[in-house]
Amino acid sequence: MAVTNPQPQLKRELGVFGATFMGLGSIVGTGVFVSIGIATGIAGSAVILAIFIGALVATFNGLNSAQLAASHPVSGGTYEYGYKYLTPAFGFTAGWMFLVAKTASAATAALGFAGYLINILGLSSNLIVPIAFIAVAIMTIIVLTGVKRSNFANTAIVSVTLLSLVFFILACLPRAIFEGASNLSLFRSEITLANILQASALMFVAYTGYGRIATMGEEAKNPRETIPKAMIVCLLLTMLLYITVAVVGIGAVGVDVLGNQSPEIKTAPLQAAVRTVAGSSASVVLAIGAMTAMLGVLLNLILGLSRVWLAMGRRTDAPKFLARLNQQQTTPYYAVILVGATIVLLVLLGNVKTTWSFSAFSVLIYYAITNFAALKIPPQERLFPKWIAILGLLSCLFLAFWVESSIWQAGIALIVAGLIWHKVRRAVS
């Protein structure tokens, strides 16, 4: 049963610019610095098509997320939309999948940051976990100070990241112009439709940070106008950035370098590409951008995850103390601390082998529920046509099962376990 008592509300401090940069801070990270290389290894030069397909699916989901957030502007994203427009079980499943997927992604971002840092400084690999721990602690403290200061830190981080990617493009562009004709053949005989769809699923995940804009709906000024504008601008900028990076990178060094699946290149494909073109000093510049990107992802994931725990605490799907705000009503204090602690636990485990694919399945299920909820919005509240929600729902369900069977089977098992907890919790409350 939904909680009916009035709850303290977060202050509305985000405009279009701030919300857009929150989205960019969540998106521009692992996707551009790692996933493009993995997807290139799968689909070759046709990764450009995969980037576009991923962007198209993300656009459907982004518009529906914006529609829902504008109609129901509270923290919690699809967790809240599922409750309002569908059923408590759908709402809980969305929240549960979001928490599972993004907590693992946050740990991956922290470990990725630490890995880049020790490579630049020539430190021992034994320091990866301690450095990642420190990164999580610092980002958690920043989030505890409230969204306004978090937004300032995020803008600084995103700016450094974007500048490093501009550097990559400028460094590789001359060679891409001369070598691109032979390197950019979109289809090779060994590339199949299955390769392109698998790469599309990976690239879709590389866009999914846009949902952070929706989860911040309670803190946006004039959310019905701010959220859709920020969502559309964010997705357009990201698609253009990804396509430009892929075209210039493949044009300059070819798929054999950018898509190389050896361990040392797989985690840093852009760094390998720019080193081939411009030497080791240029690769350091790229590494700095990658590190700031990982910090931006980590910051925004802590923000988004804490808001979902806040929403679940309000509905008693999670302990009620998670719904408490600080005295200034700028941050859900206990929820932020819980998020930081759970990320640290995953960092200490250090096992990120299947994180990307597992996040892909969980996030696609999350957005399938988003699109389903968008179908239920009353006509008078609609910002976009109903067919956008239908296409979003079908495309998410389709792509979700292109991950390895062991991944989606484990994901379904977690959904079932979560629903059992949900039913028991509601029975005793």
C-alpha positions as CSV (number, residue, x, y, z in Angstrom):
1,M,0.0,0.0,0.0
2,A,1.4,3.4,-1.0
3,V,2.4,5.9,1.7
4,T,-0.1,8.7,1.8
5,N,1.5,11.0,4.4
6,P,3.1,14.2,2.9
7,Q,6.9,13.7,2.5
8,P,9.6,16.4,2.6
9,Q,10.5,17.3,-1.0
10,L,13.9,18.1,-2.4
11,K,14.6,21.7,-3.6
12,R,14.2,22.4,-7.3
13,E,17.7,23.7,-8.3
14,L,18.4,22.2,-11.8
15,G,17.8,24.1,-15.1
16,V,18.2,22.8,-18.7
17,F,22.0,23.4,-18.7
18,G,22.6,21.6,-15.4
19,A,20.3,18.7,-16.2
20,T,21.9,18.2,-19.6
21,F,25.4,18.1,-18.0
22,M,24.1,15.7,-15.4
23,G,23.0,13.4,-18.3
24,L,26.4,13.9,-20.1
25,G,28.2,13.1,-16.9
26,S,26.3,9.9,-16.6
27,I,26.7,8.9,-20.2
28,V,30.2,10.0,-21.3
29,G,32.4,7.4,-19.5
30,T,32.7,3.7,-20.0
31,G,30.7,3.8,-23.2
32,V,33.0,6.1,-25.2
33,F,36.3,5.1,-23.6
34,V,35.7,1.3,-23.5
35,S,32.5,0.1,-25.1
36,I,33.2,1.6,-28.6
37,G,36.3,-0.6,-28.7
38,I,34.5,-3.7,-27.6
39,A,31.7,-3.1,-30.1
40,T,34.2,-2.5,-32.9
41,G,35.8,-5.8,-32.1
42,I,32.4,-7.4,-32.6
43,A,31.0,-5.5,-35.6
44,G,34.0,-3.9,-37.3
45,S,33.4,-0.7,-39.1
46,A,29.7,-1.5,-38.9
47,V,29.9,-0.3,-35.3
48,I,28.9,3.1,-36.7
49,L,25.5,1.5,-37.6
50,A,25.4,-0.1,-34.1
51,I,26.0,3.4,-32.5
52,F,23.1,4.8,-34.5
53,I,20.8,1.8,-33.7
54,G,21.7,2.2,-30.0
55,A,21.0,5.9,-30.2
56,L,17.6,5.3,-31.8
57,V,16.5,2.9,-29.1
58,A,17.9,5.3,-26.5
59,T,15.9,8.1,-28.0
60,F,12.6,6.2,-27.8
61,N,13.4,5.5,-24.1
62,G,14.7,9.0,-23.4
63,L,11.5,10.6,-24.8
64,N,9.3,8.3,-22.8
65,S,11.4,8.9,-19.7
66,A,11.1,12.6,-20.2
67,Q,7.4,12.3,-20.7
68,L,7.0,10.3,-17.5
69,A,9.3,12.6,-15.5
70,A,7.4,15.7,-16.7
71,S,4.0,14.2,-15.8
72,H,5.2,12.8,-12.5
73,P,8.3,14.8,-11.4
74,V,9.5,13.1,-8.3
75,S,12.7,11.3,-7.5
76,G,12.9,7.6,-8.3
77,G,12.5,7.3,-12.0
78,T,10.7,4.2,-13.4
79,Y,10.4,2.9,-9.8
80,E,7.8,5.6,-9.2
81,Y,6.3,5.5,-12.7
82,G,5.7,1.7,-12.4
83,Y,3.8,2.4,-9.1
84,K,1.7,5.2,-10.6
85,Y,0.9,3.9,-14.0
86,L,1.3,0.1,-13.7
87,T,1.4,-2.0,-10.5
88,P,3.5,-2.1,-7.4
89,A,5.3,-5.3,-8.7
90,F,6.3,-3.5,-11.9
91,G,7.5,-0.4,-9.9
92,F,9.5,-2.5,-7.5
93,T,11.1,-4.6,-10.3
94,A,12.2,-1.4,-12.1
95,G,13.7,0.0,-8.9
96,W,15.4,-3.3,-8.1
97,M,16.9,-3.7,-11.6
98,F,18.1,-0.2,-11.6
99,L,19.9,-0.7,-8.2
100,V,21.4,-4.0,-9.3
101,A,22.7,-2.8,-12.6
102,K,23.9,0.6,-11.6
103,T,25.6,-0.3,-8.3
104,A,27.8,-2.7,-10.3
105,S,28.4,-0.1,-12.9
106,A,29.5,2.4,-10.3
107,A,32.0,-0.1,-8.9
108,T,33.3,-0.7,-12.4
109,A,33.7,3.1,-12.9
110,A,35.7,3.4,-9.7
111,L,37.9,0.5,-10.6
112,G,38.4,1.8,-14.1
113,F,39.5,5.2,-12.7
114,A,42.0,3.5,-10.4
115,G,43.3,1.3,-13.3
116,Y,43.9,4.4,-15.5
117,L,45.6,6.2,-12.6
118,I,48.1,3.5,-11.8
119,N,49.0,3.1,-15.4
120,I,49.8,6.8,-15.7
121,L,51.8,6.9,-12.5
122,G,53.4,3.5,-12.9
123,L,52.1,2.2,-9.6
124,S,51.5,-1.3,-8.4
125,S,48.3,-3.0,-9.5
126,N,47.8,-3.9,-5.8
127,L,46.7,-0.3,-5.3
128,I,43.7,-0.5,-7.6
129,V,41.2,-1.4,-4.9
130,P,42.4,1.1,-2.3
131,I,42.4,3.9,-4.9
132,A,38.9,2.9,-6.0
133,F,37.8,2.9,-2.4
134,I,39.1,6.5,-2.0
135,A,37.4,7.6,-5.2
136,V,34.0,6.3,-4.0
137,A,34.5,7.9,-0.6
138,I,35.3,11.3,-2.1
139,M,32.4,11.2,-4.6
140,T,30.0,10.1,-1.8
141,I,31.1,13.1,0.3
142,I,30.5,15.5,-2.6
143,V,27.0,14.1,-3.1
144,L,26.3,14.5,0.6
145,T,26.7,18.2,0.2
146,G,23.7,18.4,-2.1
147,V,22.8,18.5,-5.8
148,K,23.9,22.1,-6.3
149,R,27.5,21.5,-5.4
150,S,27.4,18.1,-7.0
151,N,26.2,19.8,-10.2
152,F,29.2,22.2,-10.1
153,A,31.6,19.3,-9.6
154,N,29.9,17.3,-12.4
155,T,30.2,20.3,-14.9
156,A,33.9,20.5,-14.2
157,I,34.4,16.8,-14.7
158,V,32.4,16.7,-17.9
159,S,34.2,19.7,-19.3
160,V,37.6,18.0,-18.9
161,T,36.3,14.8,-20.4
162,L,34.8,16.5,-23.5
163,L,38.1,18.4,-24.0
164,S,40.1,15.2,-24.0
165,L,37.7,13.7,-26.6
166,V,38.1,16.8,-28.7
167,F,41.8,16.3,-28.4
168,F,41.4,12.7,-29.6
169,I,39.4,13.8,-32.6
170,L,41.8,16.5,-33.6
171,A,44.9,14.3,-33.1
172,C,43.4,11.5,-35.2
173,L,41.6,13.5,-37.9
174,P,44.5,14.2,-40.3
175,R,45.4,10.5,-40.5
176,A,41.7,9.6,-40.7
177,I,41.3,11.8,-43.8
178,F,44.1,10.1,-45.6
179,E,43.5,6.5,-44.4
180,G,39.7,6.6,-43.9
181,A,38.7,5.4,-47.4
182,S,40.2,2.0,-46.9
183,N,39.5,1.6,-43.1
184,L,35.8,2.7,-43.1
185,S,34.2,0.0,-45.3
186,L,31.0,-0.6,-43.3
187,F,30.5,-4.3,-44.0
188,R,32.9,-7.2,-44.3
189,S,31.9,-10.7,-45.2
190,E,32.5,-12.0,-41.7
191,I,30.2,-9.4,-40.1
192,T,26.7,-10.7,-39.6
193,L,23.4,-9.2,-38.5
194,A,23.9,-10.9,-35.2
195,N,27.2,-9.1,-34.7
196,I,25.6,-5.8,-35.4
197,L,22.7,-6.4,-33.0
198,Q,25.0,-7.6,-30.3
199,A,27.1,-4.4,-30.8
200,S,23.9,-2.4,-30.8
201,A,22.9,-3.8,-27.4
202,L,26.3,-2.8,-26.0
203,M,26.1,0.6,-27.5
204,F,22.6,1.1,-26.1
205,V,24.0,0.6,-22.6
206,A,26.6,3.3,-23.5
207,Y,23.7,5.8,-23.7
208,T,21.7,4.8,-20.6
209,G,23.0,7.5,-18.3
210,Y,20.3,9.8,-19.8
211,G,17.9,8.2,-17.3
212,R,19.7,10.2,-14.6
213,I,17.9,13.3,-15.8
214,A,14.6,11.6,-15.1
215,T,15.6,10.4,-11.7
216,M,16.4,14.0,-10.8
217,G,12.9,15.1,-11.7
218,E,12.0,16.3,-8.2
219,E,15.0,18.7,-8.3
220,A,14.4,20.2,-11.7
221,K,13.0,23.7,-12.3
222,N,9.8,23.6,-14.3
223,P,10.3,19.8,-14.9
224,R,7.7,19.6,-17.7
225,E,9.9,21.9,-19.9
226,T,13.3,21.3,-18.4
227,I,13.4,17.5,-18.5
228,P,12.4,16.8,-22.2
229,K,14.7,19.6,-23.5
230,A,17.7,18.3,-21.5
231,M,17.0,14.7,-22.5
232,I,16.8,15.5,-26.2
233,V,19.9,17.8,-26.2
234,C,21.9,15.2,-24.2
235,L,21.1,12.3,-26.5
236,L,21.8,14.3,-29.7
237,L,25.2,15.5,-28.4
238,T,26.1,12.0,-27.2
239,M,25.2,10.3,-30.6
240,L,27.2,12.9,-32.5
241,L,30.1,12.5,-30.1
242,Y,30.1,8.7,-30.4
243,I,29.8,8.6,-34.2
244,T,32.6,11.2,-34.6
245,V,34.9,9.3,-32.2
246,A,34.2,6.0,-34.0
247,V,34.6,7.4,-37.5
248,V,37.8,9.3,-36.7
249,G,39.2,6.4,-34.7
250,I,38.6,3.7,-37.2
251,G,39.5,6.0,-40.1
252,A,42.9,6.7,-38.4
253,V,44.0,3.2,-37.2
254,G,41.4,0.7,-38.5
255,V,39.3,-1.8,-36.7
256,D,42.3,-4.1,-35.9
257,V,43.7,-1.5,-33.5
258,L,40.5,0.1,-32.2
259,G,38.7,-3.2,-31.9
260,N,41.7,-5.2,-30.6
261,Q,40.5,-7.5,-27.8
262,S,43.8,-8.1,-26.0
263,P,43.4,-7.2,-22.3
264,E,45.6,-4.1,-22.3
265,I,43.9,-2.6,-25.3
266,K,40.4,-3.8,-24.6
267,T,40.1,-1.6,-21.5
268,A,41.6,1.5,-23.2
269,P,41.0,1.4,-27.0
270,L,41.0,5.2,-27.5
271,Q,44.3,5.4,-25.7
272,A,45.8,2.7,-27.9
273,A,44.5,4.5,-31.0
274,V,45.9,7.9,-30.1
275,R,49.2,6.4,-29.1
276,T,49.5,4.8,-32.5
277,V,48.9,8.2,-34.2
278,A,50.5,10.7,-31.9
279,G,52.7,8.9,-29.3
280,S,52.7,8.2,-25.6
281,S,52.3,11.9,-24.5
282,A,49.0,12.1,-26.3
283,S,47.9,8.8,-24.7
284,V,48.4,10.4,-21.3
285,V,46.0,13.3,-22.2
286,L,43.4,10.7,-23.2
287,A,43.9,8.8,-20.0
288,I,43.3,11.9,-17.9
289,G,40.0,12.4,-19.8
290,A,39.1,8.8,-19.2
291,M,39.7,9.2,-15.5
292,T,37.6,12.3,-15.2
293,A,34.9,10.5,-17.2
294,M,34.9,7.6,-14.7
295,L,34.6,10.0,-11.8
296,G,31.7,11.7,-13.5
297,V,29.9,8.4,-14.0
298,L,30.6,7.5,-10.4
299,L,29.3,10.8,-9.1
300,N,26.1,10.6,-11.2
301,L,25.5,7.0,-10.3
302,I,25.7,7.8,-6.6
303,L,23.2,10.6,-7.1
304,G,20.8,8.5,-9.1
305,L,21.0,5.4,-6.9
306,S,20.5,7.4,-3.7
307,R,17.3,8.9,-5.2
308,V,15.9,5.5,-6.0
309,W,16.6,4.3,-2.5
310,L,14.9,7.5,-1.3
311,A,11.8,6.6,-3.3
312,M,11.8,3.0,-2.1
313,G,12.2,4.2,1.5
314,R,9.2,6.4,1.0
315,R,7.1,3.5,-0.1
316,T,8.6,1.2,2.6
317,D,9.9,-1.2,-0.1
318,A,13.2,-0.4,1.7
319,P,13.8,0.7,5.3
320,K,12.1,4.0,6.1
321,F,15.2,5.8,7.4
322,L,16.4,5.9,3.7
323,A,13.7,8.5,3.0
324,R,15.1,11.0,5.5
325,L,16.6,14.2,4.2
326,N,19.2,16.4,5.7
327,Q,18.2,19.6,7.5
328,Q,18.6,21.7,4.4
329,Q,16.5,19.2,2.4
330,T,19.1,19.0,-0.3
331,T,20.1,15.3,-0.1
332,P,18.8,11.9,1.2
333,Y,21.6,11.6,3.7
334,Y,21.3,7.9,4.7
335,A,20.5,6.8,1.2
336,V,23.7,8.3,-0.1
337,I,25.7,6.6,2.6
338,L,24.1,3.3,1.8
339,V,24.9,3.7,-1.9
340,G,28.5,4.5,-1.1
341,A,28.8,1.5,1.2
342,T,27.3,-1.0,-1.3
343,I,29.6,0.3,-4.1
344,V,32.6,-0.1,-1.8
345,L,31.6,-3.7,-1.1
346,L,31.6,-4.5,-4.8
347,V,34.9,-2.6,-5.2
348,L,36.4,-4.8,-2.5
349,L,35.3,-7.9,-4.4
350,G,37.0,-6.6,-7.5
351,N,35.0,-8.9,-9.8
352,V,33.9,-6.9,-12.9
353,K,34.2,-9.6,-15.6
354,T,30.5,-9.8,-16.5
355,T,29.4,-6.4,-15.3
356,W,28.8,-4.8,-18.7
357,S,26.6,-7.6,-20.0
358,F,24.7,-8.0,-16.7
359,S,24.1,-4.2,-16.6
360,A,22.9,-4.4,-20.2
361,F,20.2,-7.0,-19.4
362,S,19.1,-5.3,-16.2
363,V,18.9,-1.8,-17.8
364,L,17.0,-3.0,-20.8
365,I,14.4,-4.6,-18.5
366,Y,14.2,-1.4,-16.5
367,Y,13.6,0.6,-19.7
368,A,11.1,-1.9,-21.0
369,I,9.0,-1.1,-17.9
370,T,9.6,2.6,-18.5
371,N,8.1,2.3,-22.0
372,F,5.2,0.2,-20.7
373,A,4.4,2.8,-18.1
374,A,4.6,5.5,-20.8
375,L,1.8,3.7,-22.7
376,K,-0.5,4.4,-19.7
377,I,-0.1,8.2,-19.6
378,P,-3.5,9.9,-20.1
379,P,-3.9,11.6,-23.6
380,Q,-4.2,15.1,-22.1
381,E,-0.7,14.7,-20.4
382,R,1.1,13.3,-23.4
383,L,4.1,15.2,-24.9
384,F,4.9,12.6,-27.6
385,P,2.9,10.0,-29.6
386,K,2.0,6.7,-28.2
387,W,3.9,4.7,-30.9
388,I,7.2,6.0,-29.5
389,A,6.4,4.0,-26.3
390,I,5.5,0.9,-28.3
391,L,8.7,1.0,-30.3
392,G,10.7,1.6,-27.1
393,L,9.1,-1.4,-25.3
394,L,9.6,-3.8,-28.2
395,S,13.2,-2.8,-28.9
396,C,14.2,-3.1,-25.2
397,L,12.7,-6.6,-24.9
398,F,14.3,-7.6,-28.2
399,L,17.8,-6.4,-27.3
400,A,17.7,-7.7,-23.7
401,F,18.1,-11.3,-24.8
402,W,21.1,-10.8,-27.1
403,V,23.3,-11.0,-24.0
404,E,24.7,-14.4,-23.1
405,S,22.1,-16.9,-21.9
406,S,23.8,-17.3,-18.5
407,I,23.5,-13.5,-17.9
408,W,19.8,-13.2,-18.7
409,Q,19.0,-16.3,-16.7
410,A,20.7,-14.9,-13.6
411,G,18.9,-11.6,-14.2
412,I,15.5,-13.4,-14.3
413,A,16.4,-15.2,-11.1
414,L,17.2,-11.9,-9.4
415,I,13.9,-10.4,-10.5
416,V,12.1,-13.4,-9.0
417,A,14.0,-13.1,-5.8
418,G,13.3,-9.4,-5.6
419,L,9.5,-9.9,-6.1
420,I,9.5,-12.5,-3.3
421,W,11.1,-10.0,-1.0
422,H,8.6,-7.3,-2.2
423,K,5.6,-9.5,-1.5
424,V,6.9,-10.5,2.0
425,R,7.7,-6.9,2.9
426,R,4.3,-5.7,1.9
427,A,2.6,-8.5,3.8
428,V,4.3,-7.7,7.1
429,S,4.1,-3.9,6.8
